[in-house]
Amino acid sequence: MANAPQTCPKCAGKMKQGFVVDHSRAASFVSHWVAGAPEKSFWTRTKVPGEATVPIGTFRCSSCGFLESYARDEFASQ
């Protein structure tokens, strides 16, 4: 990411790239941002329109643990 945080805005520690994982019964996924408010679904608990999601990358401070997240297509699983 071109303008990724290099230093923590809270304590000036070093930021490290990672991601927040979503677990299902059989797999693990990169978390995604979804536009709008969540809606209940009987079958899946929450409705998720596939075309409106953007993968989330998260940066963590190695000193204080502060997290900063960005929703960008480049954070999709490769």
C-alpha positions as CSV (number, residue, x, y, z in Angstrom):
1,M,0.0,0.0,0.0
2,A,1.5,3.3,-1.1
3,N,0.6,5.4,1.9
4,A,0.6,2.6,4.5
5,P,1.3,3.7,8.1
6,Q,5.0,3.3,9.0
7,T,4.7,4.6,12.5
8,C,1.9,4.4,15.1
9,P,-0.1,7.7,15.4
10,K,-0.5,6.9,19.2
11,C,3.0,6.1,20.3
12,A,5.3,6.4,17.2
13,G,6.1,2.6,17.4
14,K,6.6,0.5,14.2
15,M,3.4,-0.6,12.4
16,K,3.2,-4.1,10.9
17,Q,0.8,-5.2,8.2
18,G,-1.6,-8.0,8.8
19,F,-5.3,-8.9,8.6
20,V,-8.3,-9.8,10.8
21,V,-9.4,-13.4,10.1
22,D,-13.1,-14.5,9.9
23,H,-13.5,-18.2,10.7
24,S,-16.3,-20.5,9.4
25,R,-16.8,-24.1,10.1
26,A,-14.4,-25.3,7.4
27,A,-12.3,-22.3,6.4
28,S,-10.7,-19.0,7.4
29,F,-11.2,-15.8,5.4
30,V,-9.9,-12.2,5.3
31,S,-12.5,-9.8,6.8
32,H,-14.5,-7.6,4.4
33,W,-16.1,-4.2,4.7
34,V,-19.8,-4.1,3.5
35,A,-21.7,-0.9,2.7
36,G,-24.8,-0.1,4.7
37,A,-26.3,-1.4,7.9
38,P,-26.3,-5.1,8.7
39,E,-29.5,-7.0,7.9
40,K,-30.6,-10.3,9.5
41,S,-30.8,-13.5,7.5
42,F,-32.5,-16.7,8.6
43,W,-29.9,-18.9,6.9
44,T,-26.6,-17.0,7.2
45,R,-27.4,-14.8,10.2
46,T,-26.4,-11.6,8.3
47,K,-27.1,-10.8,4.6
48,V,-24.0,-9.9,2.7
49,P,-24.2,-8.6,-0.9
50,G,-21.1,-10.1,-2.6
51,E,-20.5,-7.3,-5.0
52,A,-20.5,-4.6,-2.3
53,T,-17.6,-6.0,-0.2
54,V,-14.0,-4.8,0.1
55,P,-11.3,-6.8,1.8
56,I,-9.8,-5.2,5.0
57,G,-6.0,-5.0,5.7
58,T,-5.0,-4.1,9.3
59,F,-1.8,-2.6,10.6
60,R,-0.8,-3.2,14.2
61,C,1.7,-1.3,16.3
62,S,4.4,-3.5,17.7
63,S,4.7,-1.3,20.8
64,C,1.2,-0.5,22.0
65,G,-1.0,-2.8,19.9
66,F,-3.0,0.0,18.2
67,L,-4.8,-1.2,15.1
68,E,-5.5,0.8,12.0
69,S,-7.6,-0.8,9.2
70,Y,-8.1,0.0,5.5
71,A,-10.7,-1.4,3.1
72,R,-9.0,-1.8,-0.3
73,D,-9.1,-4.4,-3.0
74,E,-5.3,-5.1,-2.7
75,F,-5.9,-6.8,0.6
76,A,-7.8,-9.7,-0.9
77,S,-6.3,-13.2,-0.5
78,Q,-3.7,-13.9,-3.2
